[in-house]
């Protein structure tokens, strides 16, 4: 039976994201993986505290209370990906490892620099957002690109033909979220 997972690409408009955007020239610079269209069950690597972009790691993101709430003008694009029930089971099994060991995981800032040089820089227990989402998909048997997860950018998701565009615009104008406000 086919199920869906969701990929959220976002831009909060902060100074940190503006700096990244200036370099990448891409409209979105953060990637998250969600298991429901309401984005209630969403994971990534990013800010552990909304006000501190330097303290990063594995995060279960909450649109209504976390970083996104602090930046209400966040723009986004949401894609859906058809997967099997078994794929979702594999992803969730992998996520339990991240959840149980969340304090051990760090944000891979050097990996971001590696992407800019097309040279993967990987450390155990260290990821950046798009690397994490690509890694979860890859380890679950879903291959969207012919490159290592450590080289996948948020823009690679935007250009991926296997993903179906669900929504683009202001995050808080996305109907399933609007209903929760």
N, C-alpha and C positions, 0 to 999 in steps of 0.2 A: 504494500500500500504506500502511495506517495504522500510525503509530508513536506512541509516547508520550513526553511530556516530563513532568517532575515539578516541582511547586512546593512548597517547604518553607516553612512559616511557623513561626517559633520564638520562644521566650521563655527566655532564659538565667537570668533571675532576678537579674541584677546590679543595682546601684544605678542605673546609667544606664538600663537597660530598665525598672526600676520607675518611674523618673521619667517616661519616655515613656508608660508604661501608665496612670499616674495621670491624664495629660492625655487620652489617646485613649480610655480605657475599653474598649479592645480586648484580647482575650486574648493576641494575638501581635503583635510589633512588628518582626520581621525577616523578609524574604522572600529566598529563594534559588531559582535555576533549576538543575535537575539533568537529566541525560540518561539516567540509569539508576535503577532502583528501589532500588539499594543506596546511592545518593547519593554514589558515588565521583567522579563527574564533575559537580561542583556549583560554581556561580558566583554572586557577588553583589557588593555594595558594603558594606563593613563594616570591622571592625578588621583592620589589617594585622598587629598583634601582640596576642595574647589579653589581655594585661594592660593595654593602653592604648586606651581607647575614643575618645581624641581623635585618634589617628593612623589615619585611615581612607582607603579608596580601593577600587579594584577588587581583588577577592580570589578565588582559587580555593580554595574551602573544603574542608577535610578533617575529617570527623566524628571520626576516630580520633586525630588529632594536634593539631588547631587549637583555636580558641576553644571549640568544643563539648566537647572533651575536658577542658578546664579547668573547665567548668561541667556536671558529669555529671547534674544534676537538671533539665536543659533540657527543657521541654515543647514539643510541636510538633503540627502537623497537616500531613499530606502529601496533596497532591492530584495526580491525573494528568490530563493533557490529551491527547486524541487529536489528532494532527497528521499531515500528510503527510511522506513522505520528503523532499520538496522543501523543506518548512518547516524541517525539522531541518537540512538542508544550508545554508539561508539563515542560520539561527541560529548554526551553527557557523562559518560564514564570517565573520559579524559578530564572533563571539567571538575569532577569531584576531586581529582588529584590537585588541581590548581586551588580549589576552594579550601581543602584541608591543609594545604601548605602555603597559603597566600603570603605569609610573612617572609617566606624564603625567596619569593620572586621579586626581581628588580626590573626597572625600566632600562632597556638596552639603548641608551643614547648613542653609544659608539656604533651600534648597528644602523642607526639612522644615517650616520656619516658614511658608513660602508655602502649603503644604497646609493648615495650620491657619487661614489666612485665605482659602482657596479662590482663591488667586492664584498661578499658576505662576511660580516663580523658577528660571530655567534659565541655566546657564553651559555653554559648550562644555567637554567633558572632565570634567564634574562631575555626579555622580548620587547619590541615596540608594537604598537597597536595592530598594524596591518600584518606584521610578521606573525603575531599571535593568532589572528583570525585565519590566516593562510595555513598555519601549522596545525590548528585544530581540524580544519577541513582535510588537509593532507594526511594527517595521522588517522583520519576516519575513512580514508580511501577515496576522497574526492579531489581530483586533480583538475584545477582550472587553468593552470599555466604550466609552461615548460621551463620553470625556474624554481630555485630554492625559495621557501617561505621567507628567508632572511633578505630576499631581494624584492619582495612584493610590497608595493606602495598602495595607499588608498586609491590612487588614480587607476591602478591596475584593475581594481574591482569595477570602477566606473566603465572601463573599456571591455569588460568580460562579457562575451556573448551568451554565456550560460545563465547569466543573471537577468531577471525580469524587473524592469523599473516599476515600482509600486507608487512612489510619491517623490516629489521634489519641491522644496520650498522651506518656509519657516517651520522649525520642528514643532512649535506649539500650535501651528495651524493644521497639523496632521490630524485628521478626524478622530482616530482612536485615542489620541492623547487629549485632544480638545474635550472629549466627553468625560475625561477623568479630572479635568481642572475644576 
